[in-house]
Amino acid sequence: MTEAEALEQLVLTPGERAGGLTVDRVMFTMDWTGEEEPGELAAFLAGRLRAFGADPTGVDAEAEAVRREAENDPTLCRGDLPVRQLDRLAELLAEIGWALLVWDSGTDAYEVLVAPAGGPEPTALTYQGLPVRPWGSEPDTRLVSLDCPGCAEMRVWELSPTETLADEHCDCGAPLFDVEGRPLVPLHD
């Protein structure tokens, strides 16, 4: 079975697969700043649970609770609400036997899928050549970027979890990381 077929087996119902439905048709995309309209994420999750014959009770209420908490949180910054929503809803789904997956497409959007939990850990899955992983798990790579203090050029690296930039210098010669891999200049968020 190919990685694409394994992902389809996981996130599509048998009827959806038989009908030729594709993974992108059961994926919800949310901008990093949040939903276009409140309730879209919860409606998507509830719809996917119903498609598999599961009860979506509590999904709407949980999403609304996160939104209400956020309204009263003075420390909330732009982009925090979607992460809080996804964290809380992933916990709720896990409690009822489901998993929230994220497609690491390389954009600043959250592209999520719903899958039954309890089987083997969804590892080594890809969609269009890019990884799909459980929400909250560590990505296979991380992006590190900074502006060089010597030439002001933006430098970007894609690193595996075990890679460091120990003693890294810019092409202009300016030191960017110390010998232990700690940045000598501020990193971009």
Secondary structure, DSSP 4 states (H G I P E B T S, - for coil): --HHHHHHHHHS-HHHHHTT--GGGG-EEEBTTB-SSTTHHHHHHHHHHHHTT---TTHHHHHHHHHHHHHT-TT--TTHHHHHHHHHHHHHHHHTTEEEEEE--SSSSEEEEEEE-SSS---SEEETTEEEEETTSPPS-EEEEEE-TTT--EEEEEE-TT---TT-B-TTS-B-B-TTS-BSSPBP-
